[in-house]
Amino acid sequence: MEWSDAIDEIESIDFDVRLNVVSSFSLFMRSVREEPAVAAMSQAMQSSEKALETVLEHVCELSRREIDTQYENPGDTALAVCLWLLSLVRPSYANIGALCVVGAPNCFYAWKVARLVLLPPSASASAGDMMTGQNGATEPAVASGTGGWVFNPCPLASGAGKVLAEPAMPTMAAGGRGGA
C-alpha cells in the first residue's frame, strides 16, 4: 500500500468505524497498531522526510477544518493516528502537531494523544504506562498551577506567533466519551 493511500484509508469512514467500536483508549491504541494502513504509513514516515513533513502539515490542516460542532470531529481518529505516528518517528514534529490538535474542536482520541505528547507522564510513570492506563488512568492530568488552562502557541495556526490560552481538554468526568 502506498503511503498516500494509507492516509486516505486512515481518513475513511470505514477506518473510523472499525476503530471506534472499542470502549477504551488502550483498546483503541491496540486496534491502531494492528491496522495495515498504519503500518504502511509508519514505514513511509520512517524512510521519507517528505512523508513526515506531509503528515505534519496534514495534521495541522485537519485540525483547522471547520466542522459541525453538534457532532464529534470527523477527523478525530485520523488526527489521533497521525499524531501517534509522528510521536514515534519524530517527536519534535509530534509536539508541533499536538499544539495544532488541541485547537481542533470536538475531538476525543486525538486530544488524548496530544495530551500524552504535550504533558509527558511524571518521572514515576513511563509513556507506556500512560498508554495502557496505569492504575486505570488513560491520560495525564492538566499541569498543576494552570487553573485548568493549557496554552496553545501553535505556529501553524492562523495568527501564528500568538499564544492563546484555552480551557483544558475535557476529561471523562467533564462529560467526554464513555468508556475510559
Buried (B, 14 or more C-beta within 10 A) or exposed (E): BEBEEBBBBBBBEEBBEBBBEBEBBBBBBEBBEEBEBBEBBBBBBEEEEEBBEBBBBBBBEBBEEEBEEEEBBBBBBBBBBBBBBBBEBBEEBBBBBBBBBBBBEBBBBBBBBBBBBBBEBEEEBEEEBBBBBBEEBBBBEBEEEEEEEBBBEBEBBEEEEEEEEEEBBBBBEEEBBEEB
